Amino acid sequence: MDVALFFNGETYTGDVLVVAGALGTDDSLETAVFLSLFSDRRADAGDELPPGETWRRGYALEGVGGVEGDRFGSKFWLRRRLKQTEETRLLIEQDARDALAWLIEDAVAKEVQVEASWVRMEALGLVVRVVRPDGRKETHRWQIPWNAQAEKRS
């Protein structure tokens, strides 16, 4: 059982789920998938940072597990200012696959599929399908606000 998290698509934030005054729990992989996708992975030396940024970010506990080169999170933060194009959609899908690869490497999942789509103007849809080692299937969906122009002004 994990503490359940939820995603607020309007504010692009997540928080713990509280049910009747107690922390909500969940036996799915939604929390692990959520944290993997929506935590900022450290930018590589070759990654172009958004204009005005110098911080390469990264998950604070990277490297603590003792696995050389072990990374956590996604590079979605590097894409927030990109236009709604097919190239951007493909980058997001690859970023999501990279962020979720550990599920297969650590035998938490047998299979992970990712599908990103522009569901409407200024909204990216993300669907993650996970097959667990025992065959159970999970599908997780998010709609992410996408306004490259707003990001540039802020």
FIKOLZA-1660 file (N, C-alpha, C; in steps of 0.1 Angstrom, whole numbers, plus 5000, padded with zeros to 4 digits):
% residues 154
   i   px   py   pz ch aa at
   1 5008 4988 5000  A  M  N
   1 5000 5000 5000  A  M CA
   1 5009 5012 5000  A  M  C
   2 5005 5022 4992  A  D  N
   2 5012 5035 4991  A  D CA
   2 5002 5046 4995  A  D  C
   3 5008 5057 5000  A  V  N
   3 5000 5068 5002  A  V CA
   3 4995 5073 4988  A  V  C
   4 4982 5076 4987  A  A  N
   4 4976 5080 4974  A  A CA
   4 4979 5095 4971  A  A  C
   5 4983 5098 4959  A  L  N
   5 4985 5111 4955  A  L CA
   5 4974 5115 4944  A  L  C
   6 4971 5127 4942  A  F  N
   6 4963 5131 4931  A  F CA
   6 4969 5143 4924  A  F  C
   7 4965 5145 4912  A  F  N
   7 4971 5155 4903  A  F CA
   7 4960 5165 4900  A  F  C
   8 4963 5178 4902  A  N  N
   8 4954 5189 4899  A  N CA
   8 4958 5195 4886  A  N  C
   9 4951 5191 4875  A  G  N
   9 4954 5196 4862  A  G CA
   9 4953 5211 4859  A  G  C
  10 4946 5218 4868  A  E  N
  10 4945 5232 4866  A  E CA
  10 4957 5240 4871  A  E  C
  11 4963 5235 4882  A  T  N
  11 4974 5241 4888  A  T CA
  11 4987 5234 4885  A  T  C
  12 4986 5222 4878  A  Y  N
  12 4998 5214 4875  A  Y CA
  12 5006 5211 4888  A  Y  C
  13 4998 5207 4898  A  T  N
  13 5004 5203 4911  A  T CA
  13 4998 5190 4916  A  T  C
  14 5005 5183 4925  A  G  N
  14 5000 5171 4931  A  G CA
  14 4999 5173 4946  A  G  C
  15 4992 5164 4952  A  D  N
  15 4991 5165 4967  A  D CA
  15 4987 5151 4972  A  D  C
  16 4988 5149 4985  A  V  N
  16 4984 5137 4991  A  V CA
  16 4968 5137 4992  A  V  C
  17 4962 5125 4990  A  L  N
  17 4948 5124 4991  A  L CA
  17 4944 5122 5006  A  L  C
  18 4935 5130 5011  A  V  N
  18 4930 5129 5025  A  V CA
  18 4916 5124 5024  A  V  C
  19 4913 5113 5031  A  V  N
  19 4899 5107 5032  A  V CA
  19 4895 5107 5046  A  V  C
  20 4884 5114 5050  A  A  N
  20 4879 5114 5063  A  A CA
  20 4890 5117 5073  A  A  C
  21 4898 5127 5070  A  G  N
  21 4908 5131 5080  A  G CA
  21 4921 5123 5080  A  G  C
  22 4922 5112 5072  A  A  N
  22 4934 5103 5072  A  A CA
  22 4940 5103 5058  A  A  C
  23 4952 5100 5057  A  L  N
  23 4959 5098 5044  A  L CA
  23 4952 5087 5037  A  L  C
  24 4949 5089 5024  A  G  N
  24 4943 5079 5016  A  G CA
  24 4954 5070 5011  A  G  C
  25 4951 5057 5009  A  T  N
  25 4961 5047 5004  A  T CA
  25 4956 5041 4991  A  T  C
  26 4965 5034 4985  A  D  N
  26 4962 5029 4971  A  D CA
  26 4972 5017 4969  A  D  C
  27 4967 5006 4964  A  D  N
  27 4976 4995 4961  A  D CA
  27 4979 4994 4947  A  D  C
  28 4976 5004 4939  A  S  N
  28 4980 5004 4925  A  S CA
  28 4994 5011 4924  A  S  C
  29 4999 5012 4912  A  L  N
  29 5012 5019 4910  A  L CA
  29 5010 5033 4906  A  L  C
  30 4998 5039 4908  A  E  N
  30 4996 5053 4904  A  E CA
  30 5005 5063 4911  A  E  C
  31 5008 5061 4924  A  T  N
  31 5017 5070 4931  A  T CA
  31 5031 5069 4925  A  T  C
  32 5036 5057 4923  A  A  N
  32 5049 5055 4917  A  A CA
  32 5050 5061 4903  A  A  C
  33 5040 5059 4895  A  V  N
  33 5039 5065 4881  A  V CA
  33 5039 5080 4882  A  V  C
  34 5030 5085 4890  A  F  N
  34 5028 5100 4892  A  F CA
  34 5041 5106 4896  A  F  C
  35 5048 5101 4906  A  L  N
  35 5061 5107 4910  A  L CA
  35 5071 5106 4900  A  L  C
  36 5072 5095 4893  A  S  N
  36 5081 5093 4882  A  S CA
  36 5079 5103 4871  A  S  C
  37 5067 5106 4867  A  L  N
  37 5064 5115 4856  A  L CA
  37 5065 5130 4860  A  L  C
  38 5061 5133 4872  A  F  N
  38 5059 5147 4876  A  F CA
  38 5070 5153 4885  A  F  C
  39 5081 5145 4888  A  S  N
  39 5092 5150 4894  A  S CA
  39 5102 5154 4884  A  S  C
  40 5110 5164 4886  A  D  N
  40 5119 5170 4876  A  D CA
  40 5132 5162 4876  A  D  C
  41 5135 5155 4865  A  R  N
  41 5148 5148 4862  A  R CA
  41 5159 5159 4859  A  R  C
  42 5170 5156 4864  A  R  N
  42 5182 5165 4862  A  R CA
  42 5184 5166 4846  A  R  C
  43 5186 5178 4841  A  A  N
  43 5189 5180 4827  A  A CA
  43 5204 5175 4825  A  A  C
  44 5206 5168 4814  A  D  N
  44 5219 5164 4810  A  D CA
  44 5227 5176 4804  A  D  C
  45 5240 5175 4804  A  A  N
  45 5248 5186 4799  A  A CA
  45 5244 5191 4785  A  A  C
  46 5240 5182 4777  A  G  N
  46 5236 5185 4763  A  G CA
  46 5222 5190 4761  A  G  C
  47 5214 5190 4772  A  D  N
  47 5200 5195 4771  A  D CA
  47 5200 5210 4771  A  D  C
  48 5191 5216 4763  A  E  N
  48 5190 5230 4762  A  E CA
  48 5180 5234 4773  A  E  C
  49 5185 5243 4782  A  L  N
  49 5176 5248 4793  A  L CA
  49 5167 5258 4788  A  L  C
  50 5155 5260 4794  A  P  N
  50 5146 5271 4790  A  P CA
  50 5153 5284 4791  A  P  C
  51 5149 5294 4783  A  P  N
  51 5155 5307 4784  A  P CA
  51 5154 5313 4798  A  P  C
  52 5166 5318 4803  A  G  N
  52 5166 5324 4816  A  G CA
  52 5169 5315 4827  A  G  C
  53 5170 5302 4824  A  E  N
  53 5172 5292 4835  A  E CA
  53 5187 5287 4834  A  E  C
  54 5193 5285 4846  A  T  N
  54 5207 5280 4847  A  T CA
  54 5207 5267 4855  A  T  C
  55 5197 5265 4863  A  W  N
  55 5196 5254 4872  A  W CA
  55 5191 5241 4865  A  W  C
  56 5199 5231 4866  A  R  N
  56 5196 5218 4859  A  R CA
  56 5186 5209 4866  A  R  C
  57 5181 5214 4878  A  R  N
  57 5172 5207 4886  A  R CA
  57 5176 5193 4890  A  R  C
  58 5167 5184 4892  A  G  N
  58 5170 5170 4895  A  G CA
  58 5164 5166 4909  A  G  C
  59 5161 5154 4910  A  Y  N
  59 5155 5148 4922  A  Y CA
  59 5166 5147 4933  A  Y  C
  60 5163 5152 4944  A  A  N
  60 5173 5153 4955  A  A CA
  60 5179 5140 4959  A  A  C
  61 5172 5129 4957  A  L  N
  61 5177 5116 4962  A  L CA
  61 5184 5108 4951  A  L  C
  62 5186 5114 4939  A  E  N
  62 5193 5106 4929  A  E CA
  62 5207 5102 4934  A  E  C
  63 5210 5090 4931  A  G  N
  63 5223 5085 4934  A  G CA
  63 5224 5079 4948  A  G  C
  64 5214 5081 4957  A  V  N
  64 5214 5076 4970  A  V CA
  64 5213 5061 4971  A  V  C
  65 5206 5055 4961  A  G  N
  65 5204 5040 4960  A  G CA
  65 5217 5032 4957  A  G  C
  66 5228 5039 4953  A  G  N
  66 5240 5033 4950  A  G CA
  66 5241 5027 4936  A  G  C
  67 5232 5030 4927  A  V  N
  67 5233 5026 4913  A  V CA
  67 5238 5037 4905  A  V  C
  68 5250 5035 4899  A  E  N
  68 5256 5046 4891  A  E CA
  68 5247 5050 4880  A  E  C
  69 5245 5063 4878  A  G  N
  69 5237 5068 4867  A  G CA
  69 5222 5067 4869  A  G  C
  70 5218 5062 4881  A  D  N
  70 5204 5060 4883  A  D CA
  70 5197 5074 4884  A  D  C
  71 5186 5076 4876  A  R  N
  71 5180 5089 4875  A  R CA
  71 5165 5087 4879  A  R  C
  72 5159 5098 4883  A  F  N
  72 5145 5097 4887  A  F CA
  72 5138 5110 4882  A  F  C
  73 5125 5108 4878  A  G  N
  73 5117 5119 4873  A  G CA
  73 5117 5120 4858  A  G  C
  74 5111 5130 4853  A  S  N
  74 5110 5132 4838  A  S CA
  74 5116 5146 4834  A  S  C
  75 5118 5147 4822  A  K  N
  75 5122 5160 4816  A  K CA
  75 5111 5169 4811  A  K  C
  76 5099 5166 4816  A  F  N
  76 5087 5174 4811  A  F CA
  76 5090 5189 4813  A  F  C
  77 5097 5192 4824  A  W  N
  77 5099 5206 4827  A  W CA
  77 5107 5213 4816  A  W  C
  78 5115 5206 4809  A  L  N
  78 5123 5212 4798  A  L CA
  78 5114 5214 4786  A  L  C
  79 5102 5208 4785  A  R  N
  79 5094 5209 4773  A  R CA
  79 5082 5219 4775  A  R  C
  80 5080 5224 4787  A  R  N
  80 5068 5233 4790  A  R CA
  80 5067 5245 4780  A  R  C
  81 5078 5250 4775  A  R  N
  81 5077 5262 4766  A  R CA
  81 5076 5258 4751  A  R  C
  82 5076 5246 4748  A  L  N
  82 5076 5242 4734  A  L CA
  82 5061 5242 4729  A  L  C
  83 5060 5245 4716  A  K  N
  83 5047 5246 4710  A  K CA
  83 5041 5232 4709  A  K  C
  84 5027 5232 4706  A  Q  N
  84 5020 5220 4705  A  Q CA
  84 5022 5214 4691  A  Q  C
  85 5033 5207 4689  A  T  N
  85 5036 5201 4676  A  T CA
  85 5038 5186 4678  A  T  C
  86 5039 5179 4667  A  E  N
  86 5041 5164 4667  A  E CA
  86 5055 5161 4673  A  E  C
  87 5064 5170 4670  A  E  N
  87 5078 5168 4676  A  E CA
  87 5077 5168 4691  A  E  C
  88 5070 5178 4697  A  T  N
  88 5069 5180 4711  A  T CA
  88 5062 5168 4717  A  T  C
  89 5051 5163 4711  A  R  N
  89 5043 5152 4716  A  R CA
  89 5052 5140 4716  A  R  C
  90 5060 5137 4706  A  L  N
  90 5070 5126 4706  A  L CA
  90 5080 5127 4717  A  L  C
  91 5085 5139 4719  A  L  N
  91 5095 5141 4730  A  L CA
  91 5089 5138 4744  A  L  C
  92 5076 5142 4746  A  I  N
  92 5070 5139 4759  A  I CA
  92 5068 5124 4760  A  I  C
  93 5064 5118 4750  A  E  N
  93 5062 5103 4751  A  E CA
  93 5075 5096 4755  A  E  C
  94 5086 5101 4748  A  Q  N
  94 5099 5095 4751  A  Q CA
  94 5104 5098 4765  A  Q  C
  95 5101 5111 4770  A  D  N
  95 5104 5115 4783  A  D CA
  95 5097 5106 4793  A  D  C
  96 5084 5103 4790  A  A  N
  96 5076 5095 4799  A  A CA
  96 5081 5080 4800  A  A  C
  97 5085 5075 4788  A  R  N
  97 5091 5061 4788  A  R CA
  97 5104 5061 4796  A  R  C
  98 5112 5071 4794  A  D  N
  98 5125 5071 4802  A  D CA
  98 5122 5072 4817  A  D  C
  99 5112 5080 4821  A  A  N
  99 5109 5082 4835  A  A CA
  99 5103 5069 4841  A  A  C
 100 5097 5061 4833  A  L  N
 100 5090 5049 4838  A  L CA
 100 5098 5036 4836  A  L  C
 101 5110 5037 4829  A  A  N
 101 5118 5025 4826  A  A CA
 101 5122 5017 4839  A  A  C
 102 5123 5024 4850  A  W  N
 102 5127 5017 4862  A  W CA
 102 5117 5007 4866  A  W  C
 103 5104 5009 4863  A  L  N
 103 5094 4999 4867  A  L CA
 103 5097 4986 4861  A  L  C
 104 5102 4985 4849  A  I  N
 104 5105 4973 4842  A  I CA
 104 5119 4968 4847  A  I  C
 105 5129 4977 4848  A  E  N
 105 5142 4973 4853  A  E CA
 105 5142 4967 4867  A  E  C
 106 5133 4972 4876  A  D  N
 106 5132 4967 4889  A  D CA
 106 5121 4957 4891  A  D  C
 107 5116 4952 4880  A  A  N
 107 5106 4941 4880  A  A CA
 107 5093 4945 4887  A  A  C
 108 5090 4958 4888  A  V  N
 108 5077 4962 4894  A  V CA
 108 5066 4961 4884  A  V  C
 109 5070 4962 4871  A  A  N
 109 5060 4960 4860  A  A CA
 109 5066 4951 4849  A  A  C
 110 5058 4944 4842  A  K  N
 110 5062 4936 4831  A  K CA
 110 5062 4944 4818  A  K  C
 111 5053 4953 4817  A  E  N
 111 5052 4961 4805  A  E CA
 111 5047 4975 4808  A  E  C
 112 5052 4986 4801  A  V  N
 112 5047 4999 4803  A  V CA
 112 5045 5005 4789  A  V  C
 113 5033 5010 4787  A  Q  N
 113 5030 5017 4774  A  Q CA
 113 5026 5032 4777  A  Q  C
 114 5031 5041 4769  A  V  N
 114 5028 5055 4770  A  V CA
 114 5022 5061 4758  A  V  C
 115 5012 5069 4759  A  E  N
 115 5006 5075 4748  A  E CA
 115 5003 5090 4751  A  E  C
 116 5008 5099 4744  A  A  N
 116 5006 5113 4746  A  A CA
 116 4998 5118 4734  A  A  C
 117 4989 5128 4736  A  S  N
 117 4981 5133 4725  A  S CA
 117 4977 5148 4729  A  S  C
 118 4975 5156 4719  A  W  N
 118 4970 5169 4721  A  W CA
 118 4955 5168 4721  A  W  C
 119 4949 5168 4733  A  V  N
 119 4934 5166 4734  A  V CA
 119 4926 5178 4730  A  V  C
 120 4932 5190 4731  A  R  N
 120 4926 5202 4727  A  R CA
 120 4937 5213 4728  A  R  C
 121 4933 5225 4723  A  M  N
 121 4943 5236 4724  A  M CA
 121 4946 5238 4738  A  M  C
 122 4959 5239 4741  A  E  N
 122 4965 5241 4754  A  E CA
 122 4963 5229 4764  A  E  C
 123 4961 5217 4759  A  A  N
 123 4960 5205 4768  A  A CA
 123 4966 5193 4762  A  A  C
 124 4975 5187 4770  A  L  N
 124 4982 5174 4766  A  L CA
 124 4976 5163 4774  A  L  C
 125 4971 5153 4767  A  G  N
 125 4966 5141 4773  A  G CA
 125 4977 5131 4774  A  G  C
 126 4978 5124 4786  A  L  N
 126 4989 5114 4788  A  L CA
 126 4982 5102 4794  A  L  C
 127 4984 5090 4787  A  V  N
 127 4978 5078 4791  A  V CA
 127 4990 5068 4794  A  V  C
 128 4990 5062 4805  A  V  N
 128 5001 5052 4809  A  V CA
 128 4994 5039 4812  A  V  C
 129 4997 5029 4805  A  R  N
 129 4992 5015 4807  A  R CA
 129 5003 5007 4813  A  R  C
 130 5001 5000 4824  A  V  N
 130 5011 4992 4831  A  V CA
 130 5005 4978 4833  A  V  C
 131 5014 4968 4829  A  V  N
 131 5010 4954 4832  A  V CA
 131 5020 4950 4843  A  V  C
 132 5014 4946 4854  A  R  N
 132 5022 4942 4865  A  R CA
 132 5027 4927 4863  A  R  C
 133 5037 4923 4871  A  P  N
 133 5042 4909 4869  A  P CA
 133 5032 4898 4871  A  P  C
 134 5022 4901 4879  A  D  N
 134 5011 4891 4881  A  D CA
 134 5000 4891 4870  A  D  C
 135 5002 4900 4860  A  G  N
 135 4993 4902 4849  A  G CA
 135 4982 4912 4851  A  G  C
 136 4981 4918 4863  A  R  N
 136 4971 4929 4865  A  R CA
 136 4974 4941 4857  A  R  C
 137 4964 4947 4851  A  K  N
 137 4966 4959 4843  A  K CA
 137 4961 4971 4849  A  K  C
 138 4968 4982 4847  A  E  N
 138 4964 4995 4853  A  E CA
 138 4965 5005 4841  A  E  C
 139 4956 5015 4841  A  T  N
 139 4956 5026 4832  A  T CA
 139 4955 5039 4840  A  T  C
 140 4964 5048 4837  A  H  N
 140 4964 5061 4844  A  H CA
 140 4964 5072 4834  A  H  C
 141 4955 5082 4836  A  R  N
 141 4953 5092 4827  A  R CA
 141 4955 5106 4834  A  R  C
 142 4961 5115 4826  A  W  N
 142 4962 5129 4831  A  W CA
 142 4960 5138 4819  A  W  C
 143 4954 5150 4822  A  Q  N
 143 4954 5161 4812  A  Q CA
 143 4963 5172 4818  A  Q  C
 144 4973 5176 4810  A  I  N
 144 4982 5186 4815  A  I CA
 144 4980 5199 4808  A  I  C
 145 4979 5210 4815  A  P  N
 145 4977 5223 4808  A  P CA
 145 4990 5226 4800  A  P  C
 146 4988 5231 4788  A  W  N
 146 4999 5234 4779  A  W CA
 146 4998 5247 4772  A  W  C
 147 5004 5257 4777  A  N  N
 147 5004 5270 4771  A  N CA
 147 5018 5276 4771  A  N  C
 148 5025 5273 4760  A  A  N
 148 5039 5277 4758  A  A CA
 148 5040 5292 4760  A  A  C
 149 5030 5300 4755  A  Q  N
 149 5031 5315 4756  A  Q CA
 149 5030 5319 4770  A  Q  C
 150 5021 5314 4778  A  A  N
 150 5020 5318 4792  A  A CA
 150 5033 5315 4799  A  A  C
 151 5039 5303 4797  A  E  N
 151 5051 5300 4803  A  E CA
 151 5062 5310 4800  A  E  C
 152 5062 5315 4788  A  K  N
 152 5073 5325 4784  A  K CA
 152 5071 5338 4791  A  K  C
 153 5058 5342 4794  A  R  N
 153 5055 5355 4800  A  R CA
 153 5058 5355 4815  A  R  C
 154 5057 5343 4821  A  S  N
 154 5058 5343 4836  A  S CA
 154 5072 5343 4841  A  S  C
% end
